[in-house]
Amino acid sequence: MKTDRTILAGIGCGVMAGAFWGVVFLGPRVLQAFSPLQLAASRYLLYGLVSGALILPRWRVLKAQVGRGEWLALLRLSLLGNIVYYIFLASAVHLAGVAATSLVIGLLPMAVTLVGSREQGAVPLRALILPLLLGVAGVSLIGVDLMGRPGVSDISIAERLLGLACAGGALACWTIYAVLNSRWLARLPAVSAHDWSLLTGVATGALALLLAVPAFLWHTTPHAVGDWALFWGVSAGVAIGASVVGNALWNRASRLLPLTLTGQMILFETLFALLYGFLWDARWPTVLEGLAILALIASVGLCVGRHHRRPEDAAPEAVAPEAA
């Protein structure tokens, strides 16, 4: 088990990561005239450029710690957790709609927690049943609220099924990414969480070059100069805030927390995304949204309580290996 101080520090990093990640959901709202592919390509290209600039002063030290195996892992993680995940997500939204996609992707915390329950030193799954059920209830309430709103477009059953399959693919991609990323962080204690995030950014930026051609050459819709200035400004803000800062905080949380608790931290992305959406729309949450928020907060709170270190856990701490 982790110590209370370590868990509190990890939770703090997880909350702040969610605060930065929640901004990502505002990008498409502000830049509705641009395609999701353009948003993804610009975000990850800028993520790569900023990461490369920030990592240059430390490159001599890092190149001795990161070899061919680590770079291959970074490329796999970047492809899985950023590029492929986003393609699945965008396709799911296009085919099944935002409501159904949000419902499936909102199961990420539960999926990561279930996988993490098999890690060495993890809290037993039976102790996490109530927090998991509350998390599922919160996400379900959000889905019911979205489905019940007017203006939901008519989508064929085949499109919905294919869209749900894409959403399931996105869910699987990020679940696997979270587990593998946590294990690599545990395997490389000499590489800081921030440096690992910057290295991930460099790898993602290189992969984003493959997205740039179809994103900006195949989509020929004309835009005013002011629209392009807003586009690159928002993309830069998302790249620096969500990708550089948010990912560094997430990596730190992943290193400090067991996977069963790390998974629950993803709920803060949903909570902050809802908060930013309410502020953008200048409205209060609906009754179902309010109940969903309370359920998600209770889910995280109970999960934290399950990970509270008991006095009898202190003795084996010195010899027990850290959960990845």
N, C-alpha and C positions, 0 to 999 in steps of 0.2 A: 504493500500500500504506500501511496505517496504521503508525505507529511502535510499537515494542514496549511502551512505557509506556502509550500510548493503548489498545492491545489488552488489556493486563493490567487496566487500569481498567474497560474495557468488560466483560471476563470476570467481574470481581468483581461488577459490577452485575447481570450476567446470573445468576450463581450466587445472589445474594441475592434477586433477583426470583423465581427458582424456589423458594427456601426459603419465601417468603411465599405464592406461588401454590399450593404443595403442600398448604397448610392447607385450601384449598377442598374437597378431597376428603374431609376429615373432617366437614364440615358435614352432608351427608346422612346420614352414619353416626350422628352425635349426634342429629339431628333427623328420625328415621325416620317420626315420626307426622305430619310436615308434607309437603305436596306440593312437587315441584320448582318449580312455578310460584310458590308462596308464597316459597320460598327465593330464587328469582331476583328477584322483585319487592321483597322486603325488602332484599336485598343492594344492589340498584341504587338504590333510593330513599334508603337511608342513605348510599351512595356519593355521590349527588347532594347531599344535605344537608350532609355533612361537607366536600365539595369546595367548595360554595358559601360555607360559613362561613370556610374557609381562604383563599379567593381574594378575599374582600371587601377586606382591607387593600391589595391590589395591583391592585384593579379599575381605578382611574384610569389606571394605567400600561398595563395590558393592553388596555383598550378601544381604545386608540390603535393597538395592534398587531394586533388581531383584528377583522376586518371581516366583512361579510356572507358573503364567500366562505369564510373560515375557519370560521365557524359552521356553514355548510352542510356543509363537510367533516367537522367534528366530529360532526354529527348522522349523517352517512353512516357514519363510522367506528364510532360508538357503536352504531348499529343493526346494522352488519355484524359487528363484533368482540365484541359483548356480547349484545344481545337476540336476533338471529336465530341466532347461533352457539349460544346456550344452548338455544333452542327445538329446533333440529336435534339437539343433543346429547341433550337429555332424551327426545325422541321416539325416537332411535336406541336408547337404553338400554331404553325401554319395549318396543320392537318386536323388537330383536335381542339384547338382553341386554348386560350390562356387559362381558363378555369380548370379543365381536365389536366393540363400540363402542370399547373401549380399544385394540384392535389397529389400527383405522383411524385414530383420533385420534392415536395414537402415531407416525404417519407425518408429523406436522406438521413436525418439524425437517428431514426430508428434502425435503418439499415446498417449504418456504421457502428452503432452500439451493439447490435446483434452479432456482427462480425467480430467486434472487439471483445465480446464476452468469451471468446475462445482463446484470447491471448493469455500468456502466463501472468499470474498475479492479478487477473481481472476480478472485479466484483461478480459473484455468481449471478447468472441471468435471472434466477427466481427473485432476487432482491430488486431487480429493475423492472419487473412486470408492471407495477402501478405507474412509474414515470413514463414507460413506453406507451401504455394505454392512454394516459393523459395527452401525450404528444400526438398520438394518432387522432384522438378526439379533437384536439385543437386544429390540426390540419384539415380534418373532415368538416369541421364547422366553417372554416374558410372556404372550402370547396362548395359546401351547400349554399353559402351566402352568394358566392360568385355565380353558381348555376341558377339561382333564383332571381337574379337581377334581370331586368328587361334589356333587350337589345342583343341577346345571344344569337349569333347567326346559325342558320340551319346547315348542318354538316352531315354528309352521308355516313351511314354506319361503317362502310369500308374505310373511309377517310379517318373516322374516329378510331377505329381499331388500329390502323397503321400509325396514327398519331400517338396512341397510347403505347404502341410498341416502341416508337422512337423515344417517348418519355421514359419508358422502362430502360432503354439503352443508355440514356443520360444518367438515370439513377444508378445503374450498374457501373458506368464509367467513373463517376465521382466517388462511389463507395470504394471501389478498388483503388482509386487514386489516393484517397484518404488513408487507407491501410498501408499501402506500399510507401507513401511519402513518410508516414510516421516511422516505419521500420528503417528507412534510409537515414532519417534524422538520428535515430538511436544508434545506427551503425557508424555514423560520422560525428562523434562528439567534438572533434577539433574544428569542424565547420559550423559557424554560428547560424542560427535560424535566419538571420537577415541575409547573410552571404548565400545561403542555400536558396532563398527567395530570389536573389539577384541572378544566381546561376540559372535558376528555372526561367527567369525572364529572358536571359540571353538565348536559351534553347527555344523558348516559345516564340521569340522574335524571329529567329531563323526559320521556324516552321511557318510563321505568319507570312513570310515572303511568298509562300505558295498560294496563300489566300488573296494576296494583293492583286494579282493579275485578273482573276475572274471577278473580284469585288469591284474594281474600278474601271475595267475595260468592258465587261459585259453589261454593267449597269450604266447606261448612257443618259439617264434622266438629267436634264440641265438644272443647275442650282445657281442662285445668285451668289455673289462674292461674300455677302454678309452671312449667308447660310453656311458656306464653306468655313468661314471664320468661326462660327458657332460650333460647327461639326468638329473641327480640330481642337477647339478649346475644351469642349465637353469630353472628347476622347482622351485628351491629355490629362484632364482631371480624374477621369475614371482609371486611366492607366497608372497614374502616380498614386492616387488614393486607394483604389481597390486592389490593384495588382501588386504594386511595390510595397506600400505600407501595410495593406490588409493581409497580403500573403505572408509577409515577414511576421506579423503578429500571430497569424494562424500557425506558422511553423513553430513559433515559440510555444504556443499553447499545446501543440502536438507533442513537443518534447517534454513538457511539464506534466501533462495529464495522461492517464490511461485512456485507451481507445473508447472504453465504455462511457467515459465522461466527455471525451473530445467530440464524439458524435452528437451529444446533446448541445454542444456549443453552437452547432450550425443553426439551431433554432433562433439564435439572435439575429442572423441574417434576415430571416422571415419577419421577426418582430420589428427590426429597424426599417425594412422595406415597407412594411405596413405604415409605420410612423411617418416616413418620408412621403408616402403616397397620400396620407391624410393631410399633411401640411401642404402638399402641392395642390390637392383638390380643395383645400380650405374647408374641410368638413370634419365632423366627429365620426368615430367608428359606429357602425350599426350594432344592434344588440348581439347578433351572431358573431361579428368581428370582435366585440368586447369580450364575449365568453371565450372565443378562441384564444385571444391574447392571455386571458387569465389561465386557461388550461396549459398553454405553452410555458408560461412563467412557473406554474406549479410543477410541471414536468421537470424543468431544469432544477428547480429548488429541491425536489425530492431526490433527483439523481445526485445532486451535490451532497445531500444528507447521507445517501447510501455510501458515498466515497469518503465520508468523514472518518479520519483515522482514529481507531479505538486504542486505548492504552496497551492492550495485549498484542497489538500489531507492532509495537516498537521493537521487540526483541529480534524478530527475523529480518527487520529492515536492512541490517548491515550486510546480510548474506544473500537476500533475495534479489534476483536480477530485475532491473527496471523494465516495466511493461513498455513495449514499443507502441 
